Amino acid sequence: MPALYFGIDMPVLDTTPDAAAVQQEAYRRLGGTGRLKIAFDLSNLVRALSEAGIRKRNPGYTAEQAIDALSRQIYPVHAGQSED
């Protein structure tokens, strides 16, 4: 039986059904607060990795420039939008 994520039946292609069931039970035991903490931690990790990549590609950037570049990467300005 496929694991359930966000109430959607999605097949887990890289995990055995037994391992997926153990993981699903572990997430269930964490409760909403625990799962939310994991989501925030993962979001912070992705931002840190993105910022590290920006700094590696642009070693002369100041901290402010690196954050500005990260912000532009996350929240791009589309045609017709103001940058204000």
N, C-alpha and C positions, 0 to 999 in steps of 0.2 A: 504494500500500500504506500503511495507517495506521501511524503511529508507535507504538512499544511503550513503555509506561510501567508500571513495576512488574510486568512480565510480563503485562499485560492489554492486549488489542488495543482501543485507543481511537481513534476517528477524530479527526483534528485538523481542526477546522472553519474556523480562521482563518489557516491557513498552507498554502502550496502544497506538494504532495508533495515537490518538490525541496528546498525550504527546510526542511521537516520532516526529510528525510533528512540534510541538512547538520547540523542541530541535534542529531539523534540521534547522529551520528558524533562530534560535538564532546563530547557528554556521555560517550560510550563511551571516548574518549581521556582524559578527565579521571580515569577510574577511580573506584572507590568512595569513596576519601578526598576527592577533588575534588568529587564530587557531594554528599557529606555536608557539606562546608564550605559549599557553595551553600545547602543546606537550612538550616544553622544561621544563615547570614547573612540569609536571607529571614525566618526566624523572628524574629531580632533586629530586623529592619526593621519587621515587622508589630507587634511589641510597642512599639517606639519610636513608630510612627504612632498606635497605640491610646492610648499614654500622652499624646502630644501632643494628641489629641482630647479626652481627659479634662481636661487642663490648660486647654484653650481653653474648654471648657464650664464649668469650675470654676476661674476664675482665682485664687480665694482659697485653694485647696488648698495645703497644705505638700507637700514631696516625699514624705513618709511617707503622707499621705492619698491622693496620686495613685497611689502604688504599691499601697496597700490597695484602691483602686477598681479598678485594673487586675487585681489578684488576684481580686477578686469577679467581674469580667467574665469572666476566663479559667476560674476554678474556682468556679462558683456553688454555693451551698448549696441542696440540694433538700429538699423536705418530708420530715420524718422524720430528717434528718441533723443531727448536732451540729456547731456551728460551731467546736468546739475544735480 
